[in-house]
């Protein structure tokens, strides 16, 4: 009976891993197989600018073969103006590609920042949870944790600050003009950075 339950659990875990792998592979395939708009802009910019210069050159060659003004005007319009329009269109494609890359970079940085902030939030929440559990069990005081300075040791606060810090807190390390507090004064709250460090 125990082996059957273990086999069922193993099969369920294997199926979940296979489902996660299939989802990840599907996402990779979609990303690789899809057309990237930024690369398309780069491709068109790389074609339009040289093509515009070639059309301008052909218009100049055609206009230079005749001395009659009425024969040169069509070459100037079709070759010169159309070629110039192609060059501007290619330059616009390059500019749009550059802007797209800036947007992608900003999104990546925002995503990385969000992940880091979520990690910090988790660490702070786990530190607060450990503090409340330790206080409920009576193993430490409501503020001190194992490894913190002994009872009677003073905390530090800035002259106008509303938070008190442990002596080894990096938020007040090397700062001058700090005042010593006991941590029980009204209006002072514990620092969220040095609380997890004391665990």
N, C-alpha and C positions, 0 to 999 in steps of 0.2 A: 504494500500500500504506500509506503514511504517513497520507494523508488518511482512509482507511477506519478506521484505528486511532484517529485523532483524533475522527472522527465517533462511533465506538462509545463512546469515553470521554465525549464530550459528552452522548450519549444516556443513559449510565448515571448521570452526575452530575445530569442533568435529572430522571430518574426518582426518584433519591434525594431531590432537593429537593421534588418533587411529593408523595412519600410523607410527608416530614416536615410539609409544609403540610397535607395531609389529616388527619394525626394531630392536629395542633394545632387545626384547625377542628373536628374531631370532639369534642375535649375542650371547646372553647368552647361548642359546641352542647349538649353534655350538661350543662354547668354552668349554662347559661342556661335550658335547658328543664326541668331538674329542679326539684322543689319544695324550697325552703329551709325547714328546720324552724324556724329562728329567726324568719323572717318570718311563718310560720304561727302561732307563739306570739304575736307582736306583733298579728297580725290578730285572734286569738281574745280576747286581752286587751282590745283596743279595742272588741270587741262585748259581751263579758260584763259589764264594769264599768258602762257606761251602761244595759244591759238590767237589771242588778240594781237600779240606782237607780229605773228606771221601775217595776219590779215592787213595790219597797218603797212607792213613791208611790201605786200603784194599791191596794195593801193598806191603806194609811192612809186613802185616800178611801173605800174600802168600809167600813172599820170606823167611820169618822166619821159615816156616814149612819144609824147605829142606836145606840140607847142600851142595847140588850139585850146582856149579856155573852156569851151563848151564840151570838149572831150575829157578835160581834166576833172571837171566838177563831179561826174559820176564816180570816178575813182576816189576822189577825196571823200565823198559821202559814204560810198559802200566800203571802201577800205579804211579810211582814216577814222570816221565816226563810229562805224560798227566795230572796228578793232579796238578803239578806245573804250567802247561800252563793254566789250568782252574782258578787257584788262580790269576795268572797275568791278565787274561782276566777280571775277576771280579773286580780286583783293577783298571784296566783301565776304566771299566764302572763307578766305583765310582768317579774316577778322572774326567771323561767326564761330569758326573752329576754336580760335583762341579764347573767346568768351565762354564757349561750352566747356573747355578744359578748366577754366577758372571756376565755373559752377560745380563741376564734378569734384574739384579739389576742396571747395568749401563744404560740399555735402559730406565728403570723406572726413574732413576735420570735425564737422559737427557730430557725425556718427561716433568717431573716436572719443570726442569729449563727452558725449552722452554715456558711452560705455564706462568711461573712467568715473564719471559722477555717480552712476548707478553702483559701481564697485565701492566707492567711498561711502555711499549711503548704506550699503549692506554692512560694511565694516562698522560704521557708527551705530547702526541698529543692533548688530550682534554684541557690540560693547555695552550698549545700554541694557540689552536683555540680560547679559551676564551680571551687570551691576545690580539689577533689580532682583535677580535670582539669588545672588550672594547675600544681598541685604535681607531677603525674606528668610533665608536659612539661618541667619544670625552669625555667619562665619566672619563677616566684616561689618563695619559700621555702614550707615546709609551712604557714605561718600567714599570711604577708603576701600581699597582692594588689596589683595595679597600682592606683596612686592612694593606697595606704596610706602612713603616715609611713615615713621612711627607716629602714634597719637601724640599730639602736642607740637608736631612739626608745623611750621607756618607755610601757608600758601602765598602765592604772589598775585598781584593784580596791578594793572596800569593805573595811573593817577585818576583817570576818569572812566575806567573800564567797568563793565557790568559782569565780567566773568572772572573767576579765580582759577589759577593754574597751579599744577604741581611744580616743584622746583626744577624737575628735569624736562618740562614741557618745551618742545621746539618753538612754540609760538612766542615765548618770552625769553628764549636763549639769547644772551648777549645784549639784551635791551637794558637801558639805563632808566633811572627814575621810577623803579617799581616799588610798590608799597607792600608790606607784609600784612596778610589778613589771615583770619582763622577759618574762613569759609562759611561761617554761620551768620555773617552780617546780612541785613535785609538788602534786597536788590542785587545780590550776587548769585550767579548761577555757575555750575561747574563747566569747565572747558570740555568740548566734545573731542578735542584732539588728544589731550593728555590722559583722558579717562581710559581709552583702550590701551594706551602705552603702559599703564600701571598694572595690567593683568599679567 
